[in-house]
Amino acid sequence: MAATRHSERHALNYAYNLNGGDAGEDAGDLDFSALLKKREKKHKEVVEEVDVWEILKAAKPCDYEKIAFEYGITDLRGMLKRLKNMRKKVEPKKSDAFLRKLDSAYSVDKGKKIQLSVELADPNAPIKWLKNGQEIKPSAKYVFESVGNKRTLTINKCNLSDDAAYECVVEEEKCFTEVFVKEPPITITKLLDDVHTVVGEKVEFEVEVSEEGANVKWMKDGVELNRETAGSKYRFKKDGKRHILVINEATKEDIGMYYVFTNGGESKAELEVEDKELQVLQSIADLTVKAAEQAVFKCEVSDEKVTGKWFKDGVEVLPSDRIKMTHIGRTHKLMIDDVKPSDAGDYTFVPDGYALSLSAKLNFLEIKIDYVPRQDPPKIHLDTSSTGSKNTITVVAGNKVRLDVEITGEPAPTVCWMKGGEVVSEAEGRVRVETRKTLSSFVIEGAEKEDEGRYSITVTNPAGEDKVELFVRIVDVPNPPENVKCTSVGEDSGTITWDPPPFDGGVPIKGYLMERKKVGSSRWTKLNFDVYDSTTYEAKKMIEGVLYEMRVFAVNGIGISQPSANSKPFMPIAPTSEPTRLMVDDVTDTTCALKWRPPERIGAGGIDGYIIEYCIEGSDQWVQANEEPVGKNQYRVKGLPVGEKMLFRVVAVNIAGRSPPATLTQAVTIREIMENPKIRLPRSLRTKLVKFVGEKVNLVIPFQGKPRPVVTWFKDGVLLEDNTVGTRTSEVDTIIFIRSAERTHSGKYTLSVQIENMSDSADIYIQVVEKPGPPIAVRVTEVWGFNAALEWKPPKDDGNCEIIGYTIQKADMKTKDWFTVYEHNRRPSCTVSDLVMGNEYFFRVFSENICGLSDEAGISKNTALITKTGLDYKPPPFKEMDVNRSPKFTAPLVDRCVVAGYATAISCAVRGYPKPKIIWMKNNMIIREDPKFMMQNNQGVLTLNIRKPSTFDGGRYSCRAINDLGQDEVECKLEVRVVQEKGVEAKK
């Protein structure tokens, strides 16, 4: 649909208007508490329209990108190019080929269709449509239409490729326009998640938007983050619809609230950063070495990037040919080759930047050679003092065990390793024994729990035997905790419990680590960095109405277990506040009716119902009146003792539990309150109620009385049993209703309310009326001079109401056109005066009541002929003039210019005899029975009425009059203009 340049510009401005919204804490998750609270009806704010074109004209070039983001402009380069063309002032040239050219600009929503139309001076002239200089061919996308001198190009399902310049070419003349395709605002489909991390860790905030290639704006605490100001601290990534803000190494300065904005929404998330705690995974152990051997101190910490220094007796150890220090991953080693007695001492490793040190002792073993006889009993030299328990070796599961046992004896003894009663043979297996001359090594590759047990080594030679028993204990990280569940919730918290792991890994459990996440999110948030030693934990700082899941890790001296199974989803919810405005509605001998209002604060958990309790005044034994919570705000407590003073209270219940109670301030005495029956008839029903046939009747009559009265309806003194008349009775009123009133429903309706021997009644008169029938026996009783006397009888059907008058009309026998003589004539007779001599008249009469005139009229059976009386004149003979003539227009049609949407008319006058036939035409096409046009002929004055014309109704109109003697024709030009006020197009 075409529109003027002014209206299109306003349409563009409206398309780029944005309404901002406030996002609460943790934007991206629905706050159900806000949805469930009773909302007040807000008045729609009037947003002032902004002219984007005027802003771009007045702005500096450096501000163009900021304006484009603020108002949602996606094709800034194209708009600047068009703005440059708009600034060029071109004098309009009068066109010979076009009656109406294309508008300067059109606007259309993406996916909709648009029509470009022109009007040609020559209806037969060929035209071409061009897009960006290329000719357009007809297809399902581009549809060409030709009606008279109007040519239309329809573009279906517009997309961004249709945002272009279009031309219409007729011979050597052209007209131009531009089509702007508006994109919908960019919305956020996946919101930001809160992040909890430690110093030095990499942080990523990820958001997903509705369109690929969309622009987003990142902000931290109100300060915009971009590539120019972020430096190497922040990185921005795009992956299709995903936008990611990356913080390479988090610091304390990065703590705060991070926002992301699009032109159709926003989201925010909080970043929490804590100091990183260094954990010692493996400490250094004391060493005992002999001369010329190698001493290796080894430790392992949790952070691969941590460096450190080695000290001996408080003095830093420097590397040399004999002393080497290595740092591979998380492992730090100090290796001393060719150990000397001076190397003995206390060695310490101190990590840089941490108040932590690891110490161990190097013992130098000095070997003295004494003379021994050739036969020396075998001896096992096994030192397990470093393990903390005599003859017990503790090994972490998965590690390699190598136990080197020195053996002496002459001759060389025989070595036998056993586990229980089984001999451990020398083989190439996972558990094996390697024996040399003076050394026997027991090796376990990748220790497993099955390897735990008691082992023995026995050495024998001819001089004797020696045996040592030792116990190998395999330790591991514990199994995950079990049965993690939420036992209770608060407004922003939840209490979590779990069972200790069934297997502690052989080492006592030190404590637990907890994590939580929102349901649907993949990012877990740590709740504690120090181990928590209890199996019950209260998680806080959660959002009411959001589903969460929890998992727990067990920690022992070896490490951290695998995570437990996720808990069932739970939602932090608080109980509601107490119900308000509790009051007594009614009291009988054994019951009491209560009513109240909902709590002021409901929260995300909503209300499952209400519990009503009562007790005798002076007692504290409250009794619950209802087994199940009631959903309504009223309840009748039954079975109460007569004459007792009772107290009542009401409690709201939801998933979070019971609310505080709302209690009556005063006790209620259980006693029937008698009240006489009384009908309170509305003032409008104290007079006769008149309704039209087919109307709906719905009457509400309130009454009072205790106990509840018996209500009975009568019609005309007989019990009401009509199926078409319905009644409905409550405790305080009764309703009588008729869906479609008929005249048979008229009459006196009586309402009776009765309590035992006391009663009250009221009468209601209903009259159902309709239009009357026509008068009967209409006749002309007398004619004298220029007068005629009429009489008639009232209609047989008066429409069930009084006849308030009659309308009399006359018509002469020549023209048979009716003219009203009298209106609201009260009597069934009248005298019609001022009749024309020589004419013969007949008459018709309409009857009238409060519903209006009758649909049919009573027509007179005879006529009134007005004769010439009292004159005896003989006219001279004359030749009768021939009045036959061909049609001739005495007043032509006049060119007009009208406003679209307002009814208009064009008129002309014609004379001719016999009466000519009139034909109206538009653009040489006959106008037939079209409801848009109404044609009138009043004594030769011809009028064509056009109802609410549009631009399509413009053109050349002609009127043709034809009879047997010839024809005549006049024509005019009608131009329809569209006047658009500011904001009209935007409101559409």
C-alpha positions, 0 to 999 in steps of 0.5 A, a space after each residue: 500500500 502506497 503512502 506519502 513520504 511524510 507518513 513513511 518517515 513517521 513509520 520508520 521513526 516508529 519502527 526504531 522507537 525502543 522501550 527499555 525494561 528494568 531487569 531485576 537481580 539475576 536477570 534471565 531467570 523468571 521471578 515468579 513472585 512478581 507474576 503471582 502478586 496482585 498487580 495494579 492496573 498500570 496506565 500505558 505510558 505515552 512514548 514520545 516519537 523520535 524522528 531518527 532522520 532529524 537526529 542523523 541530520 543534526 548529529 556529528 559523524 563520530 556519533 552515528 554508530 552510537 545513534 544506530 545502536 540506541 535506535 536499533 538501526 541495522 543498515 547504518 551505511 545504507 541509511 547514511 547514503 539515503 540521507 545524503 540523497 535526501 539532502 539534495 534539493 531537486 526541483 520537481 518536474 511536471 510529468 507528461 507520462 505519470 498522473 501520479 508518481 511513486 512516493 519518495 519512500 516506503 516502509 514494510 516489516 520483514 516478512 510482510 508484503 508491500 505495493 508500489 503503484 503509479 497512475 499513467 496518463 496513457 492507460 495503454 502505455 507499456 512500463 518497466 519496473 527496475 530494482 537497483 537498475 536491474 529489470 524485475 520479471 513477474 514471479 511469485 515474489 513480484 506480482 504486476 497488476 494493471 487496472 485502467 491507468 493504474 499500475 501496481 507492483 506487489 512484493 511478497 514476503 519482504 526480506 533484507 534483500 528487498 531493501 533497495 531503490 526501485 524505478 518505474 519507467 514509461 518510455 523516456 520518463 522515470 519515477 523513483 522510490 526507496 523501500 525500507 525493510 524493518 527488522 524485528 528487535 533483537 531479543 535475548 533467548 539465553 540469559 547470563 549466569 552468575 559466576 563464582 571463581 577464584 583469582 587467576 581463573 578464566 571467566 566467560 559470560 555467554 549470552 544468546 540472541 535471536 538473530 545472527 550477526 546482531 550487535 550487543 553492548 557489554 557494560 560493567 557497573 555502568 561503564 561500557 566495555 569495548 575493544 578500544 577500552 578493554 585492552 588485553 583484559 577482556 576479549 569479545 567473541 561471536 559464534 552465530 547467535 552466541 556472544 561471549 565476554 572473556 576475562 582472561 585472568 580474574 582479579 579482585 577488581 573484576 568483582 561486580 555486575 556485568 550487563 549485556 544490552 540489545 535493542 530489544 532486551 538486556 540481561 545481567 549477572 554477578 561475578 564473585 572472585 575469591 582468593 585462591 588457596 594453594 593445596 598440597 597434594 604431596 608433601 616432601 618426605 625425610 630421606 636416609 641415603 648413603 654416600 655417593 647415592 642420589 637424594 631426591 626431594 619431591 612435592 606436588 601442589 595444586 597450581 601448576 603456575 606456582 614457583 618456589 625456592 628450596 632452602 637448607 637449614 634456612 639458606 637458599 639452595 642454588 643449582 650446581 653440577 651436583 644439585 639440580 632443581 626442576 618444576 614440571 607441572 605441579 611437581 617440584 623436585 630437588 635432586 642431589 647427586 653423589 651425596 656427601 656428609 655435608 648434605 645432611 640437614 633440614 630442607 624446606 620448599 617455600 612457594 612464592 606468594 604463599 605463607 606456606 612451607 614444606 620441610 623434610 630431613 636428609 639423613 646421611 648413612 655412614 657405612 662402616 666395614 667390619 670384619 665378619 666371619 664367612 658365615 653370617 646369619 641373614 638379616 633384613 634391614 627394613 626401615 618403615 619409620 617414615 610411614 608413621 606406623 611400624 611395619 605399615 606402608 600406606 600407598 595411594 591407590 593407582 600409585 606405584 609401590 616399590 619397597 627396596 629391602 636390604 639383605 645381608 648374610 654370608 653366604 647370600 641368603 634366599 629370599 621369599 615374599 609371601 602374601 598370606 599363605 601364597 608366595 609372590 613369585 618373581 615374574 613380569 606381572 603387576 605384582 612382582 619381586 626383583 632380587 639382586 645380590 644384597 637388595 630385594 625389591 617388592 613392586 606393585 604397579 598401579 596399586 589397587 584395593 585388592 593389594 591391601 593385606 599382610 605381607 612377609 619376607 623370609 631370608 634363609 642361609 645355612 647360618 640361619 633365618 630372618 623374617 619380617 612382617 609388614 602391612 600394606 594399606 591402600 588408601 584412595 579418595 572417598 566415594 561420593 556422598 549419597 542421598 543429597 536432598 533439600 529438607 526445607 526452604 526459605 525465602 532465599 535459602 535452602 537446607 541441604 542434608 546428605 549421608 557420608 560416603 559408604 567408603 572413606 578411602 581408608 582415610 578419615 573424611 575431612 569435610 565436604 565441598 558443595 556446589 549448586 546450579 540453576 535447573 537448565 544451566 550447565 554452570 556450577 557455582 561453588 558454595 565453599 572453598 574451605 571444607 565443611 565438616 557437617 552433613 547439613 548445610 544451609 545454602 543462601 543468596 538464592 532467588 525466590 521462585 527459581 529451581 536449583 540443584 545441589 551436589 556434594 564432594 567428599 574430601 579426605 587426606 588423599 583428595 576430592 571424591 567424584 560429585 554426588 548425584 544431583 539433588 532433586 530440584 528445589 525452589 526457595 519459597 517463603 510462606 505467605 503473610 497472614 490473611 487480612 480483614 478476617 470478619 464474621 459474615 453470619 452466625 446460626 445456632 450451630 454454625 459461623 460463617 467467616 470471610 477474609 481477604 488474601 495475604 498482602 504478601 504471597 510470594 512465588 509459592 502462591 497459595 494452596 488454600 486456607 486452614 480454619 481453626 477454632 477454640 473456646 474462649 479461654 482455651 488454647 486447644 485449637 481445633 482444625 475445622 476443615 480437613 483439606 485447605 479451602 481455596 475460597 476466601 470464605 468458609 462456614 464452620 459447622 457443628 459448634 456448641 450453642 451459646 458458647 463464645 468461640 475464637 477463630 483464626 485462619 492460616 494460609 498454606 503453600 509449599 513453604 508451610 503455614 503462614 502466621 494466623 489471622 485471629 478474630 480480636 473478639 469471641 463470637 457467641 454461637 446463637 441464631 440471629 432472627 431477622 424478619 423477611 424483607 424484599 428490597 425492590 429496586 426503584 426501577 422495578 416499582 413501575 411497569 417494566 417495558 421490554 421489546 420483543 426479542 430483548 433479554 430480561 434479567 432482574 435481580 431482587 435482593 432480600 433479607 431474613 434469617 434463617 434463609 427465607 423460602 422464595 416463591 415466584 407467581 405470575 398473574 396469581 398462579 405459581 410460575 411454571 413457564 420453562 422459558 422463564 428462569 429463576 435462580 436464588 441465593 442466600 441474599 437475592 433472587 434472579 428472574 431471567 428471560 433469554 428472549 422476551 415474547 408478548 406472552 411473557 407480559 403480566 404481573 410477577 409476584 415474589 414471595 419470601 417466607 420464614 415460618 409464619 412471617 412473609 413479604 411479597 412484591 409485584 413486578 409488572 412486565 410489558 413486552 411490546 412490538 411494532 403495531 399492525 397497519 390501520 384498517 378500512 382507510 377510505 376517502 369520505 369526502 372531497 370538496 374544493 382543494 380538500 379531502 377527508 380521510 377516515 380509518 379504523 385502529 389496527 387489529 394488533 396494537 403491539 401490546 401497547 397504546 397507539 400514540 398516533 398516525 402518519 398520513 402520506 399522499 401521492 398523485 396518480 401521475 408521479 406516484 411519489 409519496 409525501 408526508 402530510 401529517 405526523 403523530 396524528 392522534 385521531 383516526 381521521 384527518 383532512 388533507 388540504 392544499 391539493 392540486 386541481 386536476 390531480 387525482 390522489 390516493 393515500 396511505 396511513 401508518 400506525 405508531 406506538 412506542 416501538 415506532 411506525 408499523 412496517 406496513 401501511 393501510 392504503 385508501 380503497 378509493 381516490 380523491 379527484 380534485 375537479 374544476 368547479 364553478 367555471 364554464 370556460 371554453 378554451 380556444 382550440 390550439 395545437 398541442 405542442 410536442 414535448 418529446 425531445 432528446 436528452 440534454 444536460 442543463 448543468 454539467 459535471 464539475 471537476 473535484 478534488 476531495 479528501 480520502 475517507 470523507 463521503 462526497 457526491 458529484 451532481 448534474 441536471 438533465 431534461 428530456 422526454 420520454 424520461 431518459 435512462 441514466 448510466 453512470 461510468 467510471 473510466 468508461 466502465 459502467 458502475 453497477 450495483 456497488 454498495 460504495 456508490 448510490 445513484 439518485 434522480 430527483 426531478 432531473 437532478 442526478 447525483 452520484 454519492 461515493 461513500 468514503 472514497 480512497 485513492 483507488 476511487 479517483 479517475 474520470 466519471 461520466 454520466 450518460 442519458 439515453 431515450 428513444 430520441 437520442 443521448 447526451 453525456 457529460 464527464 468530470 475528473 475526480 481526484 482523491 488526496 490522502 492527508 496524513 497527520 503526524 503519528 497516524 501511520 505510527 498508530 497503524 
